[in-house]
Amino acid sequence: MKDIVGRFAPSPSGRMHLGNIYTALLSWLSVKSRGGKWILRIEDLDPQRSKMEFAGQIEDDLHWLGLEWDEGGLDGKGPNGPYVQSQRHQFYEKALEKLKETGLCYPCTCTRADILATQAPHESDGRVVYKGKCRPEKMPSPYIDKPGAAIRLMVPDEEITFTDRIKGKQTVNLARHCGDFIIRRGDGAWSYQLAVVVDDALMGVTEVMRGDDLLLSAAQQIYLYRLLGFTPPEFAHVPLVCNEAGIRLSKRDKSLSMEYLRAHHTPEEILGMAAHRAHLIPSPRAISLSELLGNEHCSFI
Ligand code: GLU
């Protein structure tokens, strides 16, 4: 049987909140209850929003909760490092070369305003679907470099079907729901979609558990896995944790941020809050990781 490898891939753009802990805990339990390995990868591709001090804080919060990782982190322990995306350019570069060889990449100079102007209302639940303004008439075609342009990848009018462990069977039409998407931004920053696929594949990740705001991205990622010749992992998208107003938690919800939580609760109490939200325990109470691992619901995650 293939070894189970899961991962937690936070973006270091602020202090973690209960929602991040919830995802980390479920992913950790899913992997650890089956004897697998858990990787911590720092997703700091956005140079404007990412700060190393936040990455250090994320590690400190995970240690404090007892959510230890087997591979990864800032000191890069393990055979598939580095585990910080800003240090992994050479892997993304190689993947880009491979994608260019397919003839499906093209330079794009559209601004966000251009894209919004050609957007029909109510398409793809609020997501902006690119209409192909810069796409060459004939595709596939060789990539012609245009300095300063973003690099986009053409998607076919084709359905991607996959079974999410939590959400069940999903069918996504790439052209209609996603559109041609960016692989590398005009300023040279790598796209999340490319980096996450390259990293999960090269790190041997077999299951991707994360928030369900990324469910649609899984289809784009499966498409990339296919073009790059990698095997996709199993996907499991968990519902996002909401605040009292029913809005997904953000860094602004101070009372559920780790800064506040750590000042007022023990690690076991915080684990209990996350476990309760995941319906692993009927009411929020202090609970240890070893007790959670023995929880009969754990195997259903
Ligand atoms: N870095 C992403 C985030 O913090 C998660 C990406 C993923 O798990 O695929 O939202």
Residues whose N, C-alpha, C, O or C-beta is under 5 A from the ligand:
A	BS01	LIG	A9 P10 S11 E43 V196 R210
